[in-house]
Amino acid sequence: MADPRFFNRSGPFRLGQLAGLVQAELIGDPDLLIQDVASLAAAGPADLAFFDHRRYQADLAATAAGAVVCKPAMAEHVPAGKARVLVRDPQLAMATIAATFYPDEVPGGAALGETWIQAGAHVASDAKLGQGVEIAAGAVVQSGAEIGDGVRIEAAAVVGRNVRIGAGSRIGAGASLTHCLVGERVLIHPGARIGQDGFGFAMGAVHCKVPQLGRVVIEDDVEIGANSTIDRGSGSDTVIGRGSKIDNLVMIAHNVRIGAHCIVVAQSGISGSASVGDHSVLAAQVGVTGHLSIGPRVQLAARSAVIEDLPGDAVYGGAPAVPVGEWRRQIATIRMLGRRKKKGDAG
């Protein structure tokens, strides 16, 4: 259950209303009042919990939750007397229900009201602010910036000259934005750096800096994690496609193009002018060499190193990255060689 000092809870809601929200089959009392969402271990009789893996069967057996969200195939494991909310994807359903209880935690969820600028914020006189904008103390909005309806700019964030931020977006504390166009409902976490010049030099006895003359274009519904960095393009733009989610501590270089609905996990790095196809997933610490193309719907295992183009609709792993079956055979072979070496040493 969320700490009320930090989170504002809505509700209660009737269980039938919540089940309808996620198009679930409900086995139980639709008029049961649900006060909150909680884990199986922490839930009480007025709470809704979810069960999506057999490893949590012991928690399920002991739960005090009044209702449980789960797959139909797992309904038989829910203790007698508990309401069952049956859906194909319990995690997605629980995320939707949790956002109903805590709408303020979803960018763009707040109703529009009067623009609110805290004392100590610095907003240029020619900046354009929409309705219901919130700008916290210490934030800076520079000349020519355009801030859409319902945008929240948190403490000490800097929105650079002529930057545009779409409606319902949220800029975290201490983030900095320059040379960028940000779409609607974008969530940029604290400390992120967007639009600084890319790492480009004409190499020689004296390295000459190449002017970085592009932008960063962030499309709608993107999330960018804390302390991640996205460099602006050197000529063409750096583009983050609609709905993509970028974790903390990710580095994206100039001219990179990330497709729609991609996932890039912590400490990954994508070198200049590489492209990543729609719906691809880069697990933690993946490295991508510059000027490469990764096809759509690719999955890359953690710590993979991409050094050549990868066709889409496949899973890869290793350094260098190869199809996952080949990678697993490589690992198995190395393990066998290690065991043979130990036997030889013992002899």
N, C-alpha and C positions, 0 to 999 in steps of 0.2 A: 504494500500500500504506500502511496506517495506521501511524503512529508508535507503537511499543510502549510508549513512555513515557507515552502518553495513552490508549491503547485496549487492552483485553484481548481477545485473539483466541481463539476456540474452533476446534475442528477438529484435524487435517484431516478432510475428508469425501470419500467416494467420489462420483465424478461422477454415477453413476446415482442415488444418494440425492438429490443436489441437483436433478437433472432431474425426479425424481418429486415433489419438494417443490413445483415450479411447474408440474407437469403438462405437461412439455415432451416433444417428440420428440427423442431423443438419437441422433446419428450419431457413433459413436466408442466407445471402451472405457469401459464403465460402472464398471470397477474402478480407473480412473485416480484417484489421490489428488490432491485439490485442497487446497492449503495456504492460499490467500487469494484475495480479489478485488482487482482492480487495473484501471487504465486500459489501453487498448490499447498506449499508448506505454511504460508502466512495467511491464507484466506480464512474468513469466517463465514457464518451461515448466510449473511447478506452480500457476499462477494461472489464474483465470477472469476474462475481460473481456467487455464487451458492445459491440455495434455496432448503432446504430439510425438512422444517417443517412449518406447517400452522401458528405457532405462530409468524413467521416473515413476514406474508402477508402484514402488513403495510409498512415494509421496502421495500418489493418487489414492492408494488404499487408506491412508491416514488423514486425508484432507477433510477439513470442516467446511469447505466451500459449499454454497447453496446450489451452484450450477457449474457445469464443466463444459468447455468447448473442446470438441475432439472430432476425429474422423469417424464415420459410421462404423468402420471395421473395428474401432477401439471402444465402442460404446459398452460392450459387455464387461469391460474392466472397470467402469465407473461404479462406485459403491451404490448399493440400493438406497433409494430415498433421495438421490441427487438428481436434479434436472440435467438433461443432456441437450447441448446445442450442437447439432451434427452438421459439419461442413467438410468440404474436400480439403481446404487449406486452413487449419486452425490458427497458424501464426498470422496469416493475413487477416482473418476474421478478428482475432484478438487485437491487432493493431488498429483496425477500424473502430472497434468498440472502445478501446482505450482513448482514441482521439475524440470520441463522443463525450467521454467523461472529462477529458482534459483538452478542450479545443484551443486554449491559449498557447499550447505547446506546438501547434501546427501553424507554419507561416501562412499569413493571410486569413487566419481564422477569426480574428477580432473584427467586430463591427466597426465601421468607419465612424469617427467622431471628429472633434476639433483637433487641429494640429497642435502638438505639445512640444515645445522646445525648452529644455531645462536650462536653468542658470548655469553659465560656464560653457555652454555650447557656442560654437562660432559658425554662423551661417552667412554666406555671402549675400549681399543685397539683391543680386540678380539670379540667385539660385531659384529654381521653380519647384515648389513643394505642393504635392497633392493633398487631398483630404485625409485627415486622420493620421498624419505622419508623426512619429515620435522620435525625437533626437535627444540623446542623453548628454549629461554634463561631460565636457571635455571633447566631445565629437566635433569634427570640422567638416563642413560642406563648402567646397570651394566654388569659385565663380563659374557660372554657366551650367552647373550640375542640375539634372532633372530627376526629381524623386517622386515616384508614383504613389498612388493612394495606399494608405495603410502600411507604408514601409516603416520599419523600426531600425534605427541606427543607434547602436549601444555605445557605452562610454569609451572615449578616446579613439574611436574609429575615424578614419580619414577618407572622405569621398573627394576624389580629385577633380580638377577642372574639366567641365563638360562631360563628366561621367553620367550615364543614364541608368537608373535603377527602376525596374518594373514594379507594378502594384503587388502588394502583399509580401514583398521580400524582407529579409531580416539580415542585417549586417552586424556581426558579433563584435564584442569589445576588442579594441586594439587592432582590428583589421584595417588594411589599407587598399584602396581601389584607385587605379589610374588607368587612362587609355582603355577603358572597357565599357561595354554595353551589357547590362545585366537584365535578364528577362523577368517574368513575373513568378512570384512564389519561390524565389531562390533563397536558400539558407546558406549563408557564409559564416562559418564558425570563427571564434576569437583567434586573432593572430594571423589569419590568412593574408597572403600577399598576392594581389591580382593586378596584372598589367605592367609590372616593372619591366625594364628592358631585358631582352634575352642575352645569353652569353654568346656573343658573336664577335670574332676578331679575324682580321686578315693577318695570318701568321707570317712572321719574318724575324729579322734581327730585332726589330722593335714591333711588337704586336699592336696593330692599328684597330681601334674599335670600329665596328660596322654599325652605323645608325640603325636602330630598330624602329621601323616606320609603320608597323601594323598595329592591330588592336587585339584585345581579347573579347570574344563574343560568347556570352554564357546564355544559353537558351532557357526556356521556362522549366520550372520544377527541378532544377539542379540543386544538389547539396555539396558543399565544399568543406572539408574538415579543418580542424584547428591546425594552424601553422603549416598548412599546405601552400605551395607557391605555383602560380601560373603566369609564365612570361608572355608578354605580348609578342606578336609576330614581327619578323624582320622586314617583311614586305606584305605578304598575305597575312590573314588573321589566324590567331590561335582560337579554336572553336571547341566548346564543350556542348555536346548535343543534349537535346531535350530529355529530361528525366534521369540523367546520369548522376551517380552518387560517388563522390570522391572522399576517401577516408582522411584521417589525420596524417600529416607528415608525408605528403605525396608531392613530387616535383614534376611539373609538366613544362617542357621547354617550348621555345618559340616555334610557331607554325604547326604545332601538333593539332590534329583533328580527331576528336573523340566523338564517336557516333552517339545515337540516341540510346538511352536506358542502359548504359554501361555501368559496371562496378569496378572501381580501382581501389584496392585495399592498401593499408598503411605501409609507408616506407617504399612504395614503388616509385620508379623513375622512368619517364618517357622522354627520350632524346628528341632533338629538334627535327621537325618535318615528318615525324612518324604519324601514321594514321591507324585508328582502331575502329573496327566495324561495329555496327549496332548490336546491342544486347551481348557484348562480350564481357568477360569477367577476368580481371587480373588480380590474383591473390597477393598476399603480403610479400613485399620485397622483390617483386618482379622487376627486371630491368629490360628496357626496350632500346635497341640501338636506333640511331637517327635514320630517317629517310626510308623506313620500312613500312610495309602495309600488313596489318593484321585483319583478316577477314571477319565477317559478321558471325556472331554466336560462337566465338572462340572462348574456351576456358583455359587459363594458364595456372598451373599449380604454383604454390608458394616458392619463391626464390628461383623461379625460372629465368633464363637469360635468352632473350630473343635476338638473334643475329642475322636472320633472313626472313623474307616474307613468309607468312603463315596462311594457308588457305582456311576458309571459314568452316563452320559447322564441325568442329573437332576439338579434342582436348589434348593439351600438350603439357610437358613437364621437363625439367632438367636444364642443364647448362652445358652446351646450348640446348634450347628447347626442341624436343622431338615429339612425335605422337606418343600418347601416354602409355600405350602398350609396349612400345620400344623402350621407353624410359624405365618402365618397371623391369623389363628383361635386363637392362643394363645394371640396375641396382642389384637384382638377384645374382647376376654373374659376379659382380664385385664382392658380394657377401660370400659366395662359394669360394672365390679365390682367397679371401681372408681366412676362411676355415681351413682350407688346404695348407696355407702358410703356417698356421698354428700347429697343425698335425706334423708338418715337416720339421718345425722347430723342436717339437717334443721328441722326435726320433733322433 
